[in-house]
């Protein structure tokens, strides 16, 4: 596939959903040259679900891919066991190799919902960290940069002022991410704005290995459905790639009005012109709910299809606007005929204790009747509901 050097395409690539480029003139020149660039993006498998927050840089990767450049998706299976200190006021819990392998099991499938995986160079950094003598490598890396330079990062300065510890492996992490860029010989690295220090470290480490320094592209952080914190599984405010179409649509409808435009810009393929029209309509006082319906439709369409997007939209209208039950309600034959078993086996909760908490909180119904007894029986034909979005029919 030849490289696309169309000026309009390059301009959109460098502007939409982009916070900062270091160095923009350099990257623009490379893009116009027709050279096939190596574009790196790394994900540490600290959790099993990719979400819309991950989709922001992945969508930018897709743009590079469609322009004919080589996209590298790096799974940080080794660095995940070290722990990225970015944005943390305390050390991350260390993961075992078994936990990391479990988390990354479906990453390729999930990333394939955004990228053309047939044209992706999929790598793991255990390829080099798992084969080299660790002491030898760390001596080599630590000789490339000073401790003062690493401790200069904002995260560490804040933690030191607050009296929080900084573990040695956290000091090594940015060096390791930089070494990834050396091993992959990357021309460009993409990451969230919170990753700027680590991305720039890649430039420094490459220079010390006599490689050309990668250009850096940062993309905005997408806030979660709470509208405040960044989207994260830890905060429970995420829309996952593996959510059902109905759940994905329903979660999108819960996004605060103030984020509608940002979600359109970062998480959909809607044109810039149309987004500007939506922005003007909202400023003129038109109902935000109508545009969130469009947003939900666009997001589901991207991860599923237009048919599924329309079904999810209709399901939401019927369930929440008309107060009807979903048309395509799943069915369940539980192993035991009690409400807790149903909630767990339907996947509405993770544990029996979670089920009890939801029941005590008044969030569970059987045939529209609120359940107060954790031992309440269910029978064939019953409809069990948790919250506003989760329904199951008992076989």
WOSUL-V118452 format. One record per residue. RES is the residue in one small letter. BURIAL is + if it has 16 or more other ideal C-beta (glycine too) atoms within 10 Angstrom, else -. Layout:
RES,BURIAL  RES,BURIAL
This chain:
x,-  x,-  x,-  x,-  x,-  x,-  x,-  x,-  x,-  x,+  x,-  x,-  x,+  x,-  x,-  x,+  x,+  x,+  x,-  x,-  x,+  x,+  x,-  x,-  x,-  x,+  x,+  x,+  x,-  x,+  x,+  x,-  x,-  x,-  x,-  x,-  x,+  x,+  x,+  x,+  x,+  x,+  x,+  x,+  x,+  x,+  x,+  x,+  x,+  x,+  x,+  x,+  x,+  x,+  x,+  x,+  x,+  x,+  x,+  x,+  x,+  x,+  x,+  x,+  x,+  x,-  x,+  x,-  x,+  x,+  x,+  x,+  x,+  x,+  x,+  x,+  x,+  x,+  x,+  x,+  x,+  x,+  x,+  x,+  x,+  x,+  x,-  x,+  x,-  x,-  x,-  x,+  x,-  x,-  x,+  x,-  x,-  x,-  x,+  x,+  x,-  x,-  x,+  x,+  x,-  x,+  x,+  x,-  x,-  x,+  x,+  x,-  x,-  x,+  x,+  x,-  x,-  x,-  x,-  x,+  x,-  x,-  x,+  x,+  x,+  x,+  x,-  x,+  x,+  x,-  x,-  x,-  x,-  x,-  x,-  x,-  x,+  x,-  x,-  x,-  x,+  x,-  x,-  x,+  x,+  x,-  x,-  x,-  x,-  x,+  x,-  x,-  x,+  x,-  x,+  x,+  x,-  x,-  x,+  x,-  x,-  x,-  x,-  x,-  x,-  x,+  x,-  x,-  x,+  x,+  x,+  x,+  x,+  x,+  x,+  x,+  x,+  x,+  x,+  x,+  x,+  x,+  x,-  x,+  x,-  x,+  x,+  x,+  x,+  x,+  x,+  x,+  x,-  x,-  x,+  x,+  x,+  x,+  x,+  x,+  x,+  x,+  x,+  x,+  x,+  x,+  x,-  x,-  x,-  x,-  x,+  x,-  x,+  x,+  x,+  x,+  x,+  x,+  x,+  x,+  x,+  x,+  x,+  x,+  x,+  x,-  x,-  x,-  x,-  x,+  x,+  x,-  x,+  x,-  x,-  x,-  x,+  x,+  x,+  x,+  x,+  x,-  x,+  x,+  x,+  x,+  x,+  x,+  x,+  x,+  x,+  x,+  x,+  x,+  x,+  x,-  x,-  x,-  x,+  x,+  x,+  x,-  x,+  x,+  x,+  x,+  x,+  x,+  x,-  x,+  x,-  x,-  x,-  x,-  x,+  x,-  x,-  x,+  x,-  x,-  x,-  x,+  x,-  x,-  x,-  x,-  x,-  x,+  x,-  x,-  x,+  x,+  x,+  x,+  x,+  x,+  x,+  x,+  x,+  x,+  x,+  x,+  x,+  x,+  x,-  x,-  x,-  x,+  x,+  x,-  x,+  x,+  x,+  x,-  x,+  x,+  x,-  x,-  x,+  x,-  x,-  x,-  x,-  x,-  x,-  x,+  x,-  x,-  x,+  x,-  x,-  x,+  x,-  x,+  x,-  x,-  x,-  x,+  x,+  x,+  x,+  x,+  x,+  x,+  x,-  x,+  x,-  x,+  x,+  x,-  x,-  x,-  x,-  x,-  x,+  x,+  x,-  x,+  x,+  x,-  x,-  x,-  x,+  x,+  x,+  x,+  x,-  x,-  x,-  x,-  x,+  x,-  x,-  x,+  x,-  x,+  x,-  x,+  x,-  x,-  x,-  x,+  x,+  x,+  x,+  x,+  x,-  x,-  x,+  x,+  x,+  x,+  x,-  x,+  x,-
